Amino acid sequence: MDPVTLACAVVPSTALLYVLRALHHRRGRAAAECRDAVLGADPYRGAAGRRRAEDDAQAAAASLLLDGLATVDHRGSLNLTPSGADPARTAGHPLPDALLAALRRRTTPASLGGIELGDSAFRAARQDFHTAWRADLPRSGRGRGCFTAACALLLSGEAAFAAAALLDTAPSDPFQWAAAAATGLALLLQLTWLDRYGRTDPSAAGSVSPAEGPALHPALVELASRDLLSRDRLRASRHRSRPRRSRSRGARPRPET
């Protein structure tokens, strides 16, 4: 194939690839900024998806402790205070309010892990809260995966054909040599594009994972600074899913002889 004709086909296609990559990079940054705005509007949104000792349920319990609506004892059981037992008092947010309602429905103190696993109303309220704010997040565009994969395969075939055609015909004048050099450089850039295909965009990856991007919930930070003992008891409460049996301190009855 004539090197000039080959260059006229390969060089513009390479430029188009990098234009599309720049547009994709820009859309990724816009999606990341939108996600940061959604998560930053409510600290409980940013806490969703973190590990259990730092997630939104843990933050809701910490908020009740800080507001004086509940306490946690040495066994990790959450207890309502007189203020928390008052039906007129609220926590001011759907998640702490749901946890407060779960404590009010119980006749005995309960661990945070037990409420999380055993209280269906609390789980439903938490799920509704997550569904509501996640609807505001930008779509991930998963439906374009097959299309982009097919484009990558076509690009691989095009690059292989262009490389074979470039080596098939030797340039005969300086103009053709320049066209061949431009084609070779364009093919190298295409190979670089393919090598980066599918990698995570660092500009959009800074806040993709709520477990790594958003900061720790303010209620957890304040509880750790004010009362480390309650912080540790609350963590133990999260890992308790069953109430402990009460043990009598009296002597065991001896079997009759």
Phi, psi and omega in degrees: 000145180297129182301326180293315179298320179295320179295323179295337179267320188279318184296312178297323179295324177293318177298322179295322179301315183284333173294316178296323178294321178295320178295319178295321177297320180292319178295324178296320178294319179295320178294322179294319178294321178295319179294319178298322180293319180294315181290324182288344180290338182210119181301333179292333176292317179293334180281341180295132178094351176285173178295163192302327182283356184225010187274189187290325178294320177295320179293323178297317178295319178298323179295321178295322178295316182293327181277359179074021179268343180207161174228164177233129184268185185291343177271356182086017180267136178273131181236137176285140171273167176305324177292321180289332179283346179289119181299339181282343181276139176231162179270345177087010178208145183304320183289307176299326177296321178294320178292322177295320177295324178295321178292324180289334179284343183268149179267347179228159176301151183221152176279158179295322177295323178293321178293319181298321183270328189255348182257104183292327180293320178294318178297321180293319179295321178293319179295320178297321178296316179295317181297322183295313184279333178290340176292339179274351180287149177295146180291147184276344179071041182293335182293346180270002184297313181294322181295315181292326177294320178295321177297322178294321178294317178297321179294321178298317178295320179295319180293320179294318179295317181294321179294319179294319180293326180293322180278345184284323185242123179279134177298147183245348179215168182301326181296317179291325176298319178295320178295320178295320179295320178296321178295318179298318178295320179297319178295323177296320178293325177295320177296324176295320178297317179296324180295327179271355182295133177087351179282155180290133178287117183296335180288332182258355184269356184292335182228022181290316183263114179295343179284344183242325187283294185296151181286168179297146183300139182301327180295321178291322178295316181292321179295321179294328181279333184264323187210090180295327181296314178294324177299315181291321178295323179292324176296318177295325179297327181292329183271358176264122178249347179233141178291144178283145177286137178283131182252131179281142179274354180288166180289146178289140179292138179279144178294144181288142179257000000 
